[in-house]
Amino acid sequence: MGGILLIAVAVIATTNCSYYNRVMSRKNLVDGSTAYKDRKFEAAEDLFRRAAARDPEGVTLEGRTAQIFLARTLHQRYSANRGEKSFAENALAEYKKAIPQALREFDEAKSAYDTNNTGQAEQRRYFSAMSAVNSTSSAISSLSDALGQNDATKEWQRQVAADEKYPGTARARALVSLGLAFNTCAGDITNNEKVRKTVKKDGKDVYEFVKPEAPEDLEKLRNCVAEGEKLFGQAYALENDVVKNASSVDIKTLSDDQLAILDESLLPFESARSYRASIAIQAARLAEIEASADLPAKKADADRRKSESDQLKKIASDIKSEKEARVAAAQAAAAAAAVGNTSTNTK
């Protein structure tokens, strides 16, 4: 809900065209956002459809925004009534229409942001565009999966992961989604009590990993570790300087818009690092099972990846805390102002 209102603000802040259709579309967007906030989804859908119909190709920012808002509203209607599959089908179709427009908007917004990354309008537009591509591409996967279209879901995720037109954040999300099954598969095998034995070592209970009884399970474990390593490694390779240098940023000095951009830029990679560390643990277990000479190196690699994951997780947690502190401070200031106004009026 908050995302729709933020993007609506960005549209108003970054457009100044006086053409009638664009003016009317902007009015529809504002009115539709209000209806959405008030959970009047049917009314919101109608308003967003009107705005989208004025620019079905998404030539203008208003048209692109309307298309995404329409899809999100239908998605919300499905979330409120999971039994109504038609909402999911319609939302999926509208999201697919929105993706080319969202990518065009991201390209333009990123170009403007790269030219002037200190401008508030450029920052808001860039955040909105990146967030829109991230959420839209993920929503297509989610709805496709909800409709039982498993093969289509994986094909979509592979398409996003391989397409350089998408921001690295969206591609990392897709790669992590593709890798989850392999991480789960490896864990299911190594966490089996017949593979993970509890033994005494130096007077303490520790785990010892032995070969599965079925040879095919060992081969399956090898495959799952290899595929998980590949996919999570590809996600890790997409990290840009914003992610790599995040630990050196003083988040308290960032504006709200800068903080939002940093948060959106980091979250997919926080997840990617976490799963990359998890699959490294599985790789170390496999090395132990196979009595490999690489076991010490595999364990050291798992520890290093865990440290990298914890580092990004802490930054993400700090960003969340900073956002919450700013909201609390704003609310406290508003409450104090209200008390002050009441005192003034009673004198």
C-alpha atoms as one frame of an Amber mdcrd trajectory, in Angstrom:
protein
   0.000   0.000   0.000   2.746   2.433   0.946   4.560   1.650  -2.296   1.645
   2.830  -4.413   1.441   6.149  -2.586   5.208   6.686  -2.862   5.190   6.109
  -6.610   2.182   8.409  -7.036   4.134  11.166  -5.297   7.113  10.487  -7.582
   4.923  10.845 -10.673   3.597  14.202  -9.548   7.077  15.414  -8.580   8.703
  14.497 -11.883   6.120  15.497 -14.519   4.932  18.937 -15.512   3.181  18.314
 -18.833  -0.056  20.238 -19.380  -1.595  17.915 -21.933  -5.178  17.061 -20.996
  -4.752  13.283 -21.035  -1.727  13.396 -18.785  -3.415  15.775 -16.381  -6.481
  13.545 -16.208  -4.310  10.453 -15.794  -2.473  12.080 -12.920  -5.802  12.876
 -11.281  -6.891   9.256 -11.740  -3.630   8.099 -10.183  -4.052  10.296  -7.136
  -7.739   9.414  -6.688  -7.003   5.743  -7.312  -4.191   5.767  -4.759  -6.543
   7.235  -2.183  -9.154   4.577  -2.960  -6.463   1.883  -2.700  -5.325   3.227
   0.673  -8.934   3.130   1.872  -9.169  -0.487   0.597 -11.796   0.473  -1.977
 -10.141  -1.767  -4.525 -12.954  -1.897  -7.041 -12.968   1.892  -7.299  -9.175
   1.972  -7.456  -9.178  -0.595 -10.253 -11.622   1.500 -12.287  -9.539   4.670
 -11.870  -6.272   2.951 -12.762  -7.887   1.316 -15.808  -8.963   4.723 -17.060
  -5.454   6.117 -16.684  -3.841   3.073 -18.299  -6.282   3.186 -21.235  -5.121
   6.704 -22.145  -1.602   5.387 -22.727  -1.686   1.602 -23.314   1.868   1.589
 -24.701   3.307   3.292 -21.619   4.865   6.177 -23.523   4.387   8.499 -20.539
   5.306   8.032 -16.903   1.621   8.343 -16.032   0.727   5.485 -18.368   3.470
   3.229 -17.032   2.526   3.961 -13.445  -1.175   3.362 -14.106  -0.426  -0.046
 -15.631   1.551  -1.169 -12.587  -1.059   0.213 -10.183  -3.801  -1.642 -12.038
  -1.905  -4.926 -11.762  -1.174  -4.361  -8.061  -4.802  -3.588  -7.329  -5.950
  -6.814  -9.005  -3.227  -8.656  -7.090  -4.519  -7.175  -3.851  -8.061  -8.238
  -4.712  -6.779 -11.783  -5.203  -4.858 -11.642  -1.897  -8.091 -10.640  -0.162
  -9.991 -13.505  -1.798  -7.738 -16.440  -2.658 -10.680 -18.435  -3.940 -11.201
 -15.983  -6.797  -8.595 -17.229  -9.277  -9.802 -14.839 -11.964  -8.248 -11.949
 -10.029  -4.901 -13.804 -10.061  -5.189 -14.501 -13.789  -6.121 -10.890 -14.562
  -3.366  -9.524 -12.320  -0.815 -11.801 -13.995  -1.881 -10.585 -17.437  -1.671
  -6.929 -16.374   1.747  -7.419 -14.749   3.045  -8.922 -18.000   1.807  -5.836
 -19.843   3.510  -3.673 -17.229   6.968  -5.266 -17.378   8.172  -3.739 -20.684
   6.911  -0.355 -19.532   8.536  -0.752 -16.113  11.857  -1.638 -17.738  11.640
   1.423 -19.997  10.901   3.598 -16.983  13.791   2.066 -15.037  16.197   2.751
 -17.903  15.120   6.395 -18.112  15.041   6.887 -14.347  18.483   5.336 -13.891
  19.916   7.546 -16.627  18.516  10.637 -14.915  19.753   9.439 -11.506  23.244
   8.672 -12.824  23.387  12.198 -14.233  22.211  13.811 -10.982  22.086  11.440
  -8.021  21.657  14.279  -5.510  18.397  15.576  -6.968  15.352  14.686  -4.905
  13.129  14.188  -7.955  15.758  11.941  -9.574  16.208   9.954  -6.363  12.479
   9.387  -5.933  11.971   8.417  -9.543  14.931   6.017  -9.470  13.751   4.351
  -6.262  10.211   4.029  -7.608  11.407   2.594 -10.922  13.774   0.054  -9.350
  11.160  -0.953  -6.783   8.525  -1.321  -9.518  10.661  -3.695 -11.593  11.651
  -5.705  -8.510   8.114  -6.098  -7.229   6.531  -6.658 -10.643   8.947  -9.372
 -11.715   8.536 -11.098  -8.330   4.745 -10.750  -8.501   4.666 -12.541 -11.852
   6.541 -15.457 -10.277   4.265 -15.473  -7.239   1.014 -15.419  -9.197   2.213
 -17.942 -11.747   3.155 -20.248  -8.884  -0.202 -19.670  -7.158  -1.959 -20.725
 -10.360   0.011 -23.974 -10.440   2.135 -22.930 -13.426   5.386 -24.270 -11.972
   7.259 -24.683 -15.241   6.223 -21.209 -16.365   7.399 -19.794 -13.024  10.881
 -21.254 -13.396  11.100 -20.205 -17.028  10.150 -16.650 -16.058  12.764 -16.582
 -13.303  15.445 -17.844 -15.703  14.439 -15.166 -18.200  14.721 -12.370 -15.626
  18.014 -13.716 -14.255  19.604 -13.700 -17.703  18.271 -10.352 -18.945  20.663
  -7.434 -18.429  17.843  -4.914 -18.932  16.660  -5.779 -15.421  18.351  -4.188
 -12.402  20.745  -6.478 -10.554  18.308  -6.502  -7.639  15.561  -8.147  -9.737
  17.996 -10.609 -11.302  19.362 -11.562  -7.863  15.827 -12.165  -6.613  15.159
 -14.481  -9.542  18.411 -16.387  -9.034  17.739 -16.845  -5.326  14.231 -18.132
  -6.095  15.690 -20.635  -8.555  18.290 -21.761  -6.029  15.943 -22.317  -3.084
  14.849 -25.784  -4.182  18.449 -26.978  -4.423  19.323 -25.641  -0.972  16.247
 -27.376   0.457  17.068 -30.587  -1.398  20.603 -30.675   0.026  19.350 -29.934
   3.541  16.710 -32.644   3.372  19.438 -35.214   2.684  22.108 -34.049   5.142
  19.636 -33.421   7.973  18.320 -36.973   7.785  19.156 -38.776  11.022  20.781
 -41.612   9.063  23.193 -39.143   7.478  23.677 -36.685  10.341  24.900 -38.753
  13.302  25.376 -37.364  16.801  28.718 -38.472  18.231  30.912 -37.568  21.193
  34.043 -35.534  20.549  36.132 -34.149  23.398  33.204 -34.880  25.683  30.727
 -32.902  23.587  27.929 -33.916  21.241  28.793 -33.029  17.657  27.432 -33.946
  14.266  29.187 -36.383  11.995  28.017 -36.759   8.405  28.058 -40.154   6.705
  27.005 -41.470   3.317  23.272 -41.900   2.679  22.169 -45.495   2.459  20.926
 -45.026  -1.104  23.683 -44.230  -3.649  21.206 -42.142  -5.640  20.780 -39.840
  -2.638  24.509 -39.114  -2.627  24.397 -38.291  -6.316  21.338 -36.117  -5.725
  23.193 -34.281  -2.941  26.138 -33.614  -5.257  23.812 -32.211  -7.916  21.847
 -30.043  -5.494  25.007 -28.557  -3.984  26.485 -27.882  -7.429  23.320 -26.226
  -8.765  22.794 -24.191  -5.606  26.415 -23.029  -5.645  26.044 -21.948  -9.279
  22.829 -19.983  -8.817  23.708 -18.290  -5.519  27.169 -17.572  -6.903  25.631
 -15.844  -9.922  23.508 -13.706  -7.594  26.580 -12.798  -5.535  28.428 -11.793
  -8.710  25.729  -9.195  -9.423  26.639  -7.155  -6.346  27.598  -3.618  -7.349
  29.654  -1.017  -5.496  26.598   0.156  -3.537  26.324  -3.306  -1.982  30.047
  -3.929  -1.610  30.668  -0.567   0.070  27.516  -0.480   2.198  29.419  -1.043
   5.434  31.244   2.277   4.992  28.026   4.329   4.695  26.855   6.398   7.653
  23.133   5.802   7.291  22.234   8.539   9.761  23.547  11.126   7.312  21.339
   9.876   4.460  18.103  11.555   3.475  14.915   9.489   3.566  15.099   9.057
  -0.213  18.738   7.962  -0.124  17.956   5.540   2.679  15.094   4.040   0.651
  17.383   3.538  -2.359  20.051   1.867  -0.215  17.502  -0.425   1.405  16.005
  -1.484  -1.938  19.510  -2.046  -3.318  20.658  -4.267  -0.440  17.738  -6.528
   0.467  17.939  -8.997  -2.454  21.667  -9.412  -1.853  21.175  -9.918   1.872
  19.040 -12.918   0.944  21.508 -14.051  -1.718  24.418 -13.929   0.734  22.447
 -15.855   3.334  21.645 -18.703   0.955  25.149 -18.641  -0.485  26.421 -19.257
   3.046  23.829 -21.993   3.574  24.801 -23.897   0.436  28.466 -23.606   1.458
  27.590 -25.445   4.667  26.005 -28.176   2.559  29.164 -28.294   0.422  31.246
 -28.794   3.571  28.939 -31.594   4.701  29.306 -33.256   1.308  33.084 -32.967
   1.576  32.939 -34.666   4.981  30.704 -37.439   3.638  33.160 -38.069   0.805
  36.205 -37.773   3.096  37.543 -35.102   0.761  40.860 -33.393   1.338  39.020
 -30.137   0.586  37.032 -30.346   3.842  39.077 -27.719   5.786  38.873 -25.314
   2.845  35.142 -25.934   2.485  34.552 -25.236   6.175  36.640 -22.058   6.010
  34.692 -20.926   2.949  31.395 -21.522   4.756  32.612 -19.468   7.731  33.729
 -16.626   5.446  30.409 -16.553   3.622  28.535 -16.591   6.931  30.551 -13.561
   8.040  29.721 -11.732   4.787  26.057 -12.596   5.210  25.996 -11.387   8.823
  27.639  -8.114   7.774  24.938  -7.287   5.231  22.210  -8.519   7.573  23.401
  -6.071  10.239  23.379  -3.167   7.778  19.837  -4.072   6.699  18.804  -4.246
  10.358  20.403  -0.853  11.041  18.524   0.656   8.083  15.252  -0.747   9.394
  15.944   0.650  12.864  16.851   4.048  11.409  13.632   4.162   9.385  11.576
   3.246  12.451  13.364   5.880  14.545  12.621   8.552  11.949   8.954   7.591
  11.799   8.742   7.655  15.602  10.460  11.053  15.711   8.088  12.457  13.090
   5.078  11.135  14.981   6.380  12.581  18.256   6.974  15.959  16.599   3.470
  15.931  15.110   1.962  15.054  18.492   3.937  17.824  20.184   2.814  20.292
  17.529  -0.797  19.250  18.008  -0.520  19.783  21.765   1.069  23.174  21.149
  -1.726  24.201  18.773  -4.351  23.075  21.273  -2.682  25.109  24.046  -2.545
  28.174  21.809  -6.190  27.858  20.819  -7.364  27.572  24.437  -5.658  30.767
  25.531
